[in-house]
Amino acid sequence: MIGRARSLLFVPGSRPDRFDSATRSGADLVVIDLEDAVEPAARPAARVAARDRLSRSPAVVRVNGATTDDHEADLAALSGSPELVAVMLAKAETPDQVDRVHRRLGVPVLPLVETAAAIEGIRPLARHAAVPRLVLGTLDLAAELGARPSWEPLLAIRTGLVVASAAAGKAPPVDGVTVELDDAEAVRADVRRAAGLGFHGKLCLHPRQVPLVHEALRPTDDELAWAEGVLAALGPVARVDGRLVDAPVRARARALLARAGRHEAVADDE
């Protein structure tokens, strides 16, 4: 499920009153946040709340970075939690950091790529056996780079995450947050742009963003009709709607059908 998750919804660990609503939101993964969304003084109570929740409900937990004072306390609080799905490691930069978290907790690790050092070391991070996919942290990264957290300044970085993920044989990466909480079209536009680059997942800040993400990632009827036509074409090389169809085009068609849950059509073609 981690590799296929479309929506990863943050909920502050200091707000256990919101845990149920996050679960009901329809998000593919709920991420209990012990880092940015929680004031330092509130983190001990947030750890207790997260551990209690993980005794009965599955979730990912974002922990503080490996070089911070809170990191060890976060890991200690999560140790032995039966419903811990994965750990999202804030400001992950090296495979050793991932390794320590994985050895300690025995669950997959989602590196949150949000520093210049992480970008420089992205390929070793992506190749780590405990990493199912990469996650982009746009706001912290843009702040460190002195860039605007918009599309043009971070375009090359987004492309780099997609390439590193594909080269490592990992699931497509997860894109960062959209901060416009009341602008549905901004969310849809961000998701579609990211999907066009090869992302297939989105960090969400509010439950209302979850259905928008799912909607924007769903292939259109025209795309599905095109994919079915491509897979119905006979021969190693064919022509559909005046365009060449060969193995790479068929692979894209299968991916579109898989995204729409049309696994039967994919299997029949194969």
Secondary structure, DSSP 8 states (H G I E B T S, - for coil): -TTT--EEEEEETT-GGGHHHHHHTT-SEEEEESSTTS-GGGHHHHHHHHHHHTTTS-EEEEE--TTSTTHHHHHHHHTT-TTEEEEEETT---HHHHHHHHHHH-S-EEEEE-SHHHHHTHHHHHH-TT-S--EE-HHHHHHHHT--SSHHHHHHHHHHHHHHHHHTT----BB-----TT-HHHHHHHHHHHHHHT---EEESSTTHHHHHHHHHS--HHHHHHHHHHHH--SSSEEETTEEE-HHHHHHHHHHHHHTT-HHHHHHH-
